[in-house]
Amino acid sequence: IAKEVMAEQGIELPYMVGTMIELPRACLIADQIAEQAEFFSFGTNDLTQTAYGFSRDDAGTFLDIYQRQGVLEQDPFVSIDQEGVGELVQIGVERGRKTRPDIKLGICGEHGGDPASVAFCHRVGLTYVSCSPYRVPIARLAA
């Protein structure tokens, strides 16, 4: 379709085909997905929801209790859970790069503006982070 549109418009634009990785299974089969995708954008908000089995909207009613009682150290929607969701991201990175070494990898969502999450992204080899506009200064400082 892209070639048809460019021919019709008389222009050529470089583009890449990629995908959002938002489910645990997608991280586990990232090597297969990378056969077609030139980039992954890990949707860590949705990945957190599916890994934990609760929605961000509902979590507000009990996460503070979990934190006070020591069930969770921090809100996993604020700072990426490096041992759980982070492990899934790392698996996705490793398997995606095994198939396509030059794949572009990043995250999108609020974790992209959290300094600890940005440090984690750098450590596992992501090439970019994106976040809401008001978090950009924080993300730039963390990077």
Residue frames relative to the residue before (quaternion, step in Angstrom):
aa qw qx qy qz dx dy dz
I 1.0000 0.0000 0.0000 0.0000 0.00 0.00 0.00
A 0.6370 0.5401 -0.3400 0.4323 3.60 0.92 -0.86
K 0.6592 0.5056 -0.3142 0.4594 3.59 0.92 -0.87
E 0.6357 0.5288 -0.3256 0.4585 3.58 1.02 -0.78
V 0.6708 0.4940 -0.2981 0.4659 3.58 0.88 -0.93
M 0.6630 0.4953 -0.3161 0.4638 3.60 0.91 -0.86
A 0.6431 0.5064 -0.3260 0.4730 3.61 0.99 -0.78
E 0.6496 0.5271 -0.3036 0.4560 3.56 0.97 -0.89
Q 0.7395 0.4005 -0.2118 0.4979 3.59 1.01 -0.84
G 0.4106 -0.7372 0.4478 0.2956 3.57 1.27 -0.23
I 0.6195 0.5054 -0.3549 0.4846 3.57 1.10 0.67
E 0.2007 -0.7355 0.6235 0.1732 3.53 -1.32 0.26
L 0.0412 -0.7897 0.6118 -0.0183 3.52 -0.84 1.04
P 0.3996 -0.6849 0.5387 0.2847 3.57 -0.89 0.81
Y 0.0696 0.7884 -0.6090 0.0530 3.56 -1.03 0.73
M 0.2531 -0.7354 0.6076 0.1614 3.50 -1.31 0.37
V 0.2962 -0.7157 0.6030 0.1909 3.52 -1.24 0.55
G 0.1281 0.7990 -0.5749 0.1212 3.54 -0.74 1.05
T 0.3166 -0.7540 0.5503 0.1684 3.52 -1.29 -0.11
M 0.4585 -0.6018 0.5691 0.3222 3.48 -1.37 0.34
I 0.1798 -0.7360 0.6430 0.1117 3.56 -1.07 0.79
E 0.1046 0.8418 -0.5113 0.1379 3.56 -0.17 1.32
L 0.7102 0.3939 -0.2465 0.5288 3.57 1.27 -0.04
P 0.6065 -0.5743 0.3944 0.3832 3.60 -1.03 0.66
R 0.6442 0.5296 -0.3363 0.4374 3.60 0.92 -0.80
A 0.6127 0.5471 -0.3548 0.4464 3.59 1.02 -0.69
C 0.6285 0.5164 -0.3371 0.4740 3.61 1.04 -0.70
L 0.6845 0.5070 -0.2811 0.4421 3.55 0.98 -0.88
I 0.7620 0.2952 -0.1852 0.5457 3.62 1.10 -0.58
A 0.2121 0.8218 -0.5029 0.1635 3.58 1.18 0.54
D 0.5873 0.5685 -0.3799 0.4330 3.60 1.09 -0.57
Q 0.6716 0.4782 -0.2950 0.4829 3.59 1.00 -0.77
I 0.6440 0.5207 -0.3203 0.4599 3.58 0.98 -0.83
A 0.6555 0.5370 -0.3067 0.4334 3.59 1.02 -0.81
E 0.4931 0.6358 -0.4441 0.3942 3.60 1.20 -0.15
Q 0.7698 0.3067 -0.1591 0.5367 3.59 1.14 -0.65
A 0.7213 0.4589 -0.2461 0.4567 3.58 1.01 -0.77
E 0.3120 -0.7465 0.5628 0.1692 3.56 -1.02 0.88
F 0.7847 0.0781 -0.0829 0.6093 3.57 1.28 -0.20
F 0.2150 -0.7154 0.6464 0.1554 3.50 -1.35 0.46
S 0.0844 -0.7269 0.6756 0.0901 3.51 -1.17 0.67
F 0.2608 -0.7757 0.5567 0.1429 3.55 -0.40 1.23
G 0.2277 -0.7598 0.5986 0.1123 3.56 -0.64 1.16
T 0.1560 -0.8673 0.4657 0.0812 3.53 0.30 1.28
N 0.5611 0.5669 -0.4136 0.4391 3.62 1.13 -0.34
D 0.7090 0.4280 -0.2611 0.4960 3.59 0.82 -0.97
L 0.6156 0.5365 -0.3512 0.4581 3.58 1.03 -0.70
T 0.6293 0.5180 -0.3269 0.4784 3.59 1.05 -0.73
Q 0.6464 0.5229 -0.3228 0.4523 3.59 0.91 -0.88
T 0.7276 0.4351 -0.2586 0.4631 3.58 0.82 -0.97
A 0.6344 0.5212 -0.3418 0.4572 3.60 1.07 -0.60
Y 0.7316 0.4076 -0.2271 0.4971 3.58 1.00 -0.84
G 0.3815 -0.7421 0.4743 0.2806 3.57 1.13 -0.53
F 0.7001 0.3630 -0.3198 0.5251 3.58 1.10 0.61
S 0.4803 -0.6795 0.4776 0.2819 3.53 -1.16 0.64
R 0.6085 -0.5602 0.4203 0.3733 3.52 -1.21 0.56
D 0.6296 0.5506 -0.3363 0.4327 3.58 1.03 -0.76
D 0.7124 0.4345 -0.2556 0.4881 3.59 0.92 -0.88
A 0.5951 0.6219 -0.3567 0.3632 3.56 1.07 -0.76
G 0.5708 0.6161 -0.3736 0.3937 3.58 1.12 -0.56
T 0.6510 0.5325 -0.3175 0.4379 3.58 1.17 -0.48
F 0.8218 0.2216 -0.1125 0.5127 3.62 1.15 -0.37
L 0.5105 0.6799 -0.4297 0.3043 3.64 1.12 -0.34
D 0.6375 0.5187 -0.3515 0.4484 3.60 0.96 -0.71
I 0.6159 0.5236 -0.3435 0.4780 3.60 1.08 -0.66
Y 0.6357 0.5292 -0.3210 0.4613 3.60 0.96 -0.89
Q 0.6679 0.4936 -0.3031 0.4674 3.57 0.98 -0.82
R 0.6596 0.5076 -0.3110 0.4589 3.60 0.92 -0.87
Q 0.7320 0.4135 -0.2326 0.4889 3.59 1.03 -0.76
G 0.5462 -0.6674 0.3713 0.3440 3.58 1.28 0.11
V 0.3822 0.7130 -0.4976 0.3131 3.58 1.23 0.28
L 0.7701 0.0770 -0.0260 0.6327 3.56 1.08 -0.85
E 0.4643 -0.6757 0.4954 0.2869 3.57 -1.03 0.77
Q 0.8018 -0.0179 0.0595 0.5943 3.56 1.02 -0.84
D 0.6330 -0.5077 0.4206 0.4059 3.52 -1.32 0.25
P 0.3543 -0.7729 0.4815 0.2127 3.63 -0.50 1.12
F 0.6099 0.5281 -0.3615 0.4674 3.60 1.26 -0.10
V 0.6422 0.4913 -0.3152 0.4968 3.59 1.29 -0.24
S 0.7905 0.0490 0.0122 0.6104 3.57 0.89 -0.99
I 0.5219 -0.6848 0.4034 0.3098 3.56 -0.71 1.08
D 0.4246 -0.6690 0.5570 0.2489 3.55 -1.03 0.89
Q 0.2647 -0.8333 0.4655 0.1372 3.56 0.00 1.31
E 0.6826 0.4895 -0.2950 0.4554 3.60 1.07 -0.62
G 0.7443 0.3596 -0.2072 0.5233 3.60 1.13 -0.55
V 0.7749 0.2995 -0.1477 0.5367 3.55 0.24 -1.31
G 0.6334 0.5385 -0.3279 0.4486 3.58 1.00 -0.78
E 0.6271 0.5251 -0.3307 0.4708 3.56 1.04 -0.73
L 0.6273 0.5192 -0.3321 0.4760 3.59 1.04 -0.75
V 0.6338 0.5147 -0.3264 0.4762 3.59 0.98 -0.84
Q 0.6661 0.5062 -0.3096 0.4520 3.59 0.87 -0.92
I 0.6189 0.5228 -0.3372 0.4795 3.60 1.02 -0.76
G 0.6607 0.5120 -0.3023 0.4581 3.58 0.93 -0.91
V 0.6323 0.5269 -0.3196 0.4696 3.58 1.02 -0.84
E 0.6960 0.4841 -0.2806 0.4501 3.58 0.75 -1.05
R 0.7113 0.4504 -0.2706 0.4670 3.57 0.84 -0.93
G 0.6263 0.5276 -0.3389 0.4631 3.58 1.03 -0.70
R 0.6948 0.4700 -0.2705 0.4725 3.58 0.93 -0.91
K 0.5620 0.5867 -0.3950 0.4289 3.59 1.16 -0.50
T 0.7130 0.4264 -0.2382 0.5030 3.57 1.02 -0.85
R 0.8029 0.0747 0.0141 0.5913 3.58 0.89 -0.97
P 0.2695 -0.8220 0.4782 0.1517 3.62 0.09 1.26
D 0.7347 0.4185 -0.2373 0.4782 3.61 1.07 -0.63
I 0.3202 0.7707 -0.5005 0.2302 3.60 1.23 0.25
K 0.3668 -0.6922 0.5769 0.2313 3.57 -1.09 0.76
L 0.0526 -0.8197 0.5695 -0.0332 3.57 -0.80 1.03
G 0.1826 0.7845 -0.5793 0.1247 3.55 -0.95 0.86
I 0.3702 -0.6830 0.5629 0.2821 3.52 -1.33 -0.17
C 0.1383 -0.7454 0.6402 0.1245 3.50 -1.30 0.36
G 0.5869 0.5588 -0.4339 0.3938 3.53 -1.12 0.64
E 0.7671 -0.4095 0.2569 0.4218 3.51 -1.34 0.01
H 0.5601 0.5974 -0.4015 0.4102 3.61 1.11 -0.47
G 0.5932 0.5994 -0.3529 0.4053 3.59 1.15 -0.56
G 0.7165 0.4010 -0.2483 0.5139 3.57 1.26 -0.23
D 0.5649 0.5759 -0.3870 0.4467 3.58 1.27 0.19
P 0.4875 -0.7071 0.4174 0.2970 3.63 -0.56 1.09
A 0.6673 0.4887 -0.3195 0.4623 3.63 0.88 -0.83
S 0.6562 0.5023 -0.3090 0.4707 3.58 1.03 -0.76
V 0.6250 0.5238 -0.3346 0.4723 3.59 1.04 -0.76
A 0.6349 0.5157 -0.3280 0.4726 3.61 0.97 -0.80
F 0.6293 0.5230 -0.3269 0.4728 3.58 0.99 -0.81
C 0.6463 0.5301 -0.3191 0.4467 3.59 0.90 -0.93
H 0.6464 0.5083 -0.3120 0.4759 3.57 0.97 -0.84
R 0.6652 0.5318 -0.2976 0.4314 3.56 0.91 -0.95
V 0.7435 0.3881 -0.2351 0.4913 3.63 0.97 -0.77
G 0.6125 -0.6318 0.3203 0.3509 3.58 1.26 0.15
L 0.3438 0.7202 -0.5342 0.2788 3.59 1.09 0.55
T 0.3965 -0.7512 0.4872 0.2027 3.55 -1.08 0.73
Y 0.8062 0.0515 -0.0550 0.5868 3.61 1.21 -0.18
V 0.1465 -0.7214 0.6604 0.1483 3.51 -1.38 0.27
S 0.0805 -0.7602 0.6385 0.0888 3.54 -1.20 0.50
C 0.0015 0.7923 -0.6082 0.0486 3.54 -1.15 0.64
S 0.6779 -0.4528 0.3602 0.4535 3.55 -1.28 0.03
P 0.6790 -0.5449 0.3049 0.3861 3.60 -1.09 0.70
Y 0.6875 0.4946 -0.3168 0.4271 3.61 0.85 -0.83
R 0.6707 0.4843 -0.3040 0.4723 3.62 1.22 -0.30
V 0.4318 0.7307 -0.4488 0.2798 3.61 1.25 -0.21
P 0.6593 0.4970 -0.3509 0.4418 3.69 0.77 -0.79
I 0.6403 0.5150 -0.3235 0.4691 3.60 1.00 -0.79
A 0.6586 0.5128 -0.3073 0.4570 3.58 0.92 -0.93
R 0.6527 0.5131 -0.3179 0.4580 3.59 0.96 -0.83
L 0.6544 0.4985 -0.3153 0.4730 3.59 0.97 -0.78
A 0.6689 0.5064 -0.2987 0.4549 3.57 1.00 -0.84
A 0.6400 0.5266 -0.3288 0.4528 3.58 1.08 -0.71
